[in-house]
Amino acid sequence: MRVLVTGARGMLGWDVCRVFAARHEVIPTHRAELDLTDTAATLAYLRERAPGVIVHCAGYTNVDQAEQEPEAAFAGNVLTTWNVVRAAQDTGSLVVYISTDFVFDGTQERPYHEFDAPRPLGVYAQSKWAGEQLVRSHLQRFFIVRTAGLFGLHGRNFVAAILERAEQGQPLRVVSDQVCCRTYTVDLAEALLELIDCPLFGTYHLTNAGYSSWYDFAREILAAAGLEEVSVQPISSAAWDGPARRPAYSVLDNLCWRLTGHQPLRPCAEALRDYLAARQVPNSH
Ligand SMILES: NC(=O)c1ccc[n+]([C@@H]2O[C@H](COP(=O)([O-])OP(=O)(O)OC[C@H]3O[C@@H](n4cnc5c(N)ncnc54)[C@H](OP(=O)(O)O)[C@@H]3O)[C@@H](O)[C@H]2O)c1
């Protein structure tokens, strides 16, 4: 099948292209080739290529900056998705929209499943939730995939940031009162490859198994990298001076993935080991 991947030079998009190429004809697109906020250009580009599937990984992903430039965040997450959705109505493509655990407000005391009610706290989260609503209301053939805490070889992420700071001997202060899941982009890409063959369209939570606070995850990363002697100071979200509010507890229960007969993704600790090993290999992937 022909699969068009948006955001192909982003962290997730990169691995989706690589993983899907084993089984499908992949058309990678990135901003320099197609700005997805350009409606006419997006419609023309997608009509010409008529993909069977569009994996829409592109998006505005700077959670804190979104508070300063809400319109840019909505352009990057809503207008882009609106254009993709409109194009898919013409081409009949199945759309996979990547969303986030941040659609939840984090006040619940058990993991969030797909049928819990979203209540996004910040601008980024609101724009991702708005993108979800466009997909859900205009398409019949779609998957909305909420994921969390992505780490992969081809983008800025928490694991890389912790290791860089530790290696440079910089102090580490990490919030200890936000708990969530994490997801290796390679594992998510492989799950998406399986998901597109599932006849049950709808919303899915997809993360590696397990959850922890960012502080505990930082300690886990340092231990796995053999840097356990590096000290980390736990701090509260209030002490962390970021502009965007984040959910205190956004653990995603991968309920629909299990209900539809899929194997849970492996534990995060195993994925982390693979990621760290791949980081050691120049030009890996
Ligand atoms: N990272 C996480 O922890 C996380 C967690 C949950 C959900 N997600 C979601 O997962 C998806 C992938 O995240 P990621 O971390 O891989 O993101 P990323 O590395 O920031 O990649 C996003 C890509 O989208 C491109 N893009 C943005 N606006 C565009 C436009 N108007 N036209 C064309 N391309 C555009 C960006 O290009 P430029 O570089 O040129 O801007 C970038 O290459 C996003 O939808 C994100 O919301 C991420």
The ligand as an SDF file (V2000), in Angstrom:
LIG
                    3D

 48 52  0  0  0  0  0  0  0  0999 V2000
    7.3000   14.3200   21.6440 N   0  0  0  0  0  0  0  0  0  0  0  0
    6.4400   13.8050   22.5120 C   0  0  0  0  0  0  0  0  0  0  0  0
    6.8050   13.4750   23.6490 O   0  0  0  0  0  0  0  0  0  0  0  0
    5.0040   13.5980   22.1110 C   0  0  0  0  0  0  0  0  0  0  0  0
    4.1030   13.0920   23.0630 C   0  0  0  0  0  0  0  0  0  0  0  0
    2.7730   12.8610   22.6890 C   0  0  0  0  0  0  0  0  0  0  0  0
    2.3630   13.1520   21.4000 C   0  0  0  0  0  0  0  0  0  0  0  0
    3.2480   13.6590   20.4980 N   0  0  0  0  0  0  0  0  0  0  0  0
    2.7700   13.9470   19.1360 C   0  0  0  0  0  0  0  0  0  0  0  0
    3.4690   13.0890   18.2540 O   0  0  0  0  0  0  0  0  0  0  0  0
    3.6590   13.7300   16.9870 C   0  0  0  0  0  0  0  0  0  0  0  0
    5.1340   13.6440   16.6050 C   0  0  0  0  0  0  0  0  0  0  0  0
    5.9020   14.2660   17.6320 O   0  0  0  0  0  0  0  0  0  0  0  0
    7.4710   14.4740   17.4710 P   0  0  0  0  0  0  0  0  0  0  0  0
    8.0160   14.6330   18.8450 O   0  0  0  0  0  0  0  0  0  0  0  0
    8.0260   13.4470   16.5400 O   0  0  0  0  0  0  0  0  0  0  0  0
    7.4870   15.9070   16.7770 O   0  0  0  0  0  0  0  0  0  0  0  0
    8.6710   16.6870   16.0470 P   0  0  0  0  0  0  0  0  0  0  0  0
    9.9620   15.9700   16.1770 O   0  0  0  0  0  0  0  0  0  0  0  0
    8.5660   18.1110   16.5370 O   0  0  0  0  0  0  0  0  0  0  0  0
    8.2250   16.6060   14.5320 O   0  0  0  0  0  0  0  0  0  0  0  0
    7.1110   17.3070   14.0540 C   0  0  0  0  0  0  0  0  0  0  0  0
    7.3920   17.6110   12.6160 C   0  0  0  0  0  0  0  0  0  0  0  0
    6.2540   18.2840   12.0710 O   0  0  0  0  0  0  0  0  0  0  0  0
    6.7310   19.2500   11.1690 C   0  0  0  0  0  0  0  0  0  0  0  0
    5.7560   20.2970   10.9340 N   0  0  0  0  0  0  0  0  0  0  0  0
    5.2550   21.1650   11.8310 C   0  0  0  0  0  0  0  0  0  0  0  0
    4.4230   22.0280   11.2180 N   0  0  0  0  0  0  0  0  0  0  0  0
    4.4110   21.6910    9.8950 C   0  0  0  0  0  0  0  0  0  0  0  0
    3.7640   22.2180    8.7530 C   0  0  0  0  0  0  0  0  0  0  0  0
    2.9880   23.2930    8.8290 N   0  0  0  0  0  0  0  0  0  0  0  0
    3.9680   21.6130    7.5620 N   0  0  0  0  0  0  0  0  0  0  0  0
    4.7810   20.5430    7.4650 C   0  0  0  0  0  0  0  0  0  0  0  0
    5.4450   20.0070    8.5100 N   0  0  0  0  0  0  0  0  0  0  0  0
    5.2530   20.5830    9.7130 C   0  0  0  0  0  0  0  0  0  0  0  0
    7.9600   19.8100   11.8580 C   0  0  0  0  0  0  0  0  0  0  0  0
    8.7560   20.4880   10.9470 O   0  0  0  0  0  0  0  0  0  0  0  0
    9.6950   21.7080   11.4700 P   0  0  0  0  0  0  0  0  0  0  0  0
   10.7950   21.0430   12.2270 O   0  0  0  0  0  0  0  0  0  0  0  0
   10.1120   22.3650   10.2100 O   0  0  0  0  0  0  0  0  0  0  0  0
    8.8150   22.5590   12.3400 O   0  0  0  0  0  0  0  0  0  0  0  0
    8.5980   18.5430   12.4120 C   0  0  0  0  0  0  0  0  0  0  0  0
    9.4870   17.9520   11.4880 O   0  0  0  0  0  0  0  0  0  0  0  0
    3.1240   15.1500   17.1650 C   0  0  0  0  0  0  0  0  0  0  0  0
    1.8230   15.2000   16.6310 O   0  0  0  0  0  0  0  0  0  0  0  0
    3.0580   15.3530   18.6670 C   0  0  0  0  0  0  0  0  0  0  0  0
    2.0470   16.2570   19.0280 O   0  0  0  0  0  0  0  0  0  0  0  0
    4.5480   13.8870   20.8220 C   0  0  0  0  0  0  0  0  0  0  0  0
  1  2  1  0
  2  3  2  0
  2  4  1  0
  4  5  1  0
  4 48  2  0
  5  6  2  0
  6  7  1  0
  7  8  2  0
  8  9  1  0
  8 48  1  0
  9 10  1  0
  9 46  1  0
 10 11  1  0
 11 12  1  0
 11 44  1  0
 12 13  1  0
 13 14  1  0
 14 15  2  0
 14 16  1  0
 14 17  1  0
 17 18  1  0
 18 19  2  0
 18 20  1  0
 18 21  1  0
 21 22  1  0
 22 23  1  0
 23 24  1  0
 23 42  1  0
 24 25  1  0
 25 26  1  0
 25 36  1  0
 26 27  1  0
 26 35  1  0
 27 28  2  0
 28 29  1  0
 29 30  1  0
 29 35  2  0
 30 31  1  0
 30 32  2  0
 32 33  1  0
 33 34  2  0
 34 35  1  0
 36 37  1  0
 36 42  1  0
 37 38  1  0
 38 39  2  0
 38 40  1  0
 38 41  1  0
 42 43  1  0
 44 45  1  0
 44 46  1  0
 46 47  1  0
M  CHG  2   8   1  16  -1
M  END
$$$$
